[in-house]
Amino acid sequence: MIQDLSSQALTAEILEHLQGTLQKLETVWGKVEFERFRIANVPVSQIEALTLDRFTAELTEEETAALLVKTGDQLSADERQKLSEIMGRRTQNEINRHTLVSVISDLWVDHLTKMESLRVSIGLEAFAQRDPLVQYKGKGSEMFKELLSEIRIGVISRIFRYQPRRPGAQAQDQRTAPAEAPRQTAALTASNPQKKKRKRH
């Protein structure tokens, strides 16, 4: 499929595919977040401030006042669609920011550790008749380029692995957890009987 494509055409095709995937993810996240809002059965006024501002940006004061008291089930089809799109875009942006920060934090620590190891061992370059400072700058530059490449790969791979949870799944887990806890405790007690107490002399 890609044998006869140039590098520019292949890059454009991949970017177009990724953009389409992000848009579909926004749609999925929007439906999930709106469903959570609908199940909570709270008025629109309790939505997050930034989302609420975008939702009511084009409305008059009277329309906004009437909209704020509605719940998810009371919204019209157009209002549901608009709110779902805003929630999806907002959620996807938060995921992207969180992913970028977490990837940079993880890889940056490893990079600093490698740079410290390089600083300690770079003096051995003098035995090969090479200037340690020049070698340190060159290898440090290569390691920084590798860091940027790993950040790009890590961000892309993590973003497209995020999977939305169905509303109510977490609550169901919390309801079943207390019932399973005594069973687990009993199983641990049966497998690990208490040792006999030693007599103090």
N, C-alpha and C positions, 0 to 999 in steps of 0.2 A: 504493500500500500504506500509506503514512503520511499520506495527505491528511486523513483523518478522525480521526487520533490526536491526543490532547492532548500537550503537551510532557512532562508527568509520565509518561504511559503510554509515550511513545516512549523517554524516558530509561530507564525500567525495562526495556523490551524490549531496548535496546542493552546495558545492563549484564548482563542475564541471558544474552545471546548471548556477551558477552565472558567471563563466568564459565565458561560451558560450553566455550568455546574453550580457556581456561587449563587446565581439567580434562583435556581431550583432549591438550593439549600435555604435561601431567604424565605421562599414560599413555604417550605416545610416548617421552618422555625416559627413563621408567622401563624400558621394553623395551630401549632402546638401551644404557643403562648396565648392565642385567643381562646383556645379550648380551656386552658387553665383559668383564664379570666372568667369565662362563661360558667364553669363549674363552681367557682368561688361565689358566684351570685352576688357580687358587689357592684355598686354604681360606678359609672365611668369616672367620676370625680376622684376615685381612689387609685387610678392608674398612675404610673410614674410620671413625674412632672414634664420631662422632656418629650415623652411619648404623647402626653396629653396636649402639650403646646402645639405639636405638629398636627395632631388630630383635629384641633379646633382652630387652626391658623386661618382658614378661609371662611370661617363662620361669623355671623353677627353675634352680638351680645345675647340677644333673645334666643337664637338657635343654640348657642353654647350653653345657656342656662337650662334649656329644655333637654339638651343632650347629657348634661352632667348627672342627672338623676336616673338615667336609664341604666339597666343592666345589660349583660351580653345578649340575653334572649329577646330583649325589647328593641334591639337595634335592627335597622333595615338591612337588606342584603348589601346595598352599596356601602353603608356605614361599616358593616362587618368586614367587607373586602378591604376598605381603606384602612381600618384599624389593624387588620391582619398584616397588610403590607408594611405598615409603619413598625409594628412589633417585630416582624421578621427582619427588617433592615437593621433595626436597633440591636436585636439579639446577635445577628451575624457580625456586626461591627464590634460588639463586646467580645465575642469569641475570637475574632481576628486580633484584637489588641491583647487579650489575655494570652493567646498562643504565641504571639511575637515576643512578649515580655518573658514568658516562661522559657522559651527556646533560647533566647539571648542569655538569660540568667544561668541556665544549665551549661551552655557551651562556653560562656565567658569564664566561668570558674575553671573549667578544664584548660582553657587557653592560658590563663594566668599561671596555672600549675606547670604547663609545658614551658612557658617562658622562663619560669624560675629554674627549671631543670636545665634549660639551655644556658642561662646565665652562669650556672655553677660549672657546667662542663665545657663552656666555650674556650676556656683557657688552654685546653689541650690542643687547640688549633695551632698554637705557637710551635709545637713540636713538628708540625708539618710545614713549617716556614710560611704560614699564612697569618695575616693580621687578624687577631681575635675580634677586634671591633668591627672590621668590615664584614667578617663572617657572621657576626651576631646580627648586624643590620640586615644582611641578605636573608638569613634564615628566619629572622623575625618577620620580615615582609612576606615571605612565602607562607609562614604559619598564619598570618593575619588574613591572607587571601583564602586560605583553606577554611578559616573560621567563618568568613562571609559566605562561602559556598555551602558549608554545613548548616548555617542559619537559614539560608534559602530553602535547602532541601528539607530541613526539619519543620519549618513553618508550613510549607506546602503539604507535606505528608500528614501533619497533625490536623490541619484545617479540614481536610477532606475525610478524616476518620471520625469526626464528631458525629454522634448519632443522638437524635432527640429521644427523650423518654415520653412514653404515653402518660397523659395526665392521670393521676390517681395511682400510678404504679408505685411511687415512693410511699404514699400513704398506706397502700396495701402491704408493702414490705414492713412498715412500722407496726401495722396491726398484727401481722403474723410473727413478728420477732418475739414479743413477750411470751407467746404460747410455745415457741420452740426453745426459748431460753431454759426453762426447767428441765426439758428433755436432755439438752446438751449438758447441763450441770450434772444431771443424774448419770449420764454416760461417762463423764469425766471422773465422777466419784467412784463409779464401779470399776473403771479401768485403773485408777490410781488410789488404792486403799490407803488409809492413813497408817503411817508407820507407828510402831509401838513407842511410847514415850520412854526415854531412858530414865532410870532412877538416879536421883542425885545422891551422892555419897557424902 
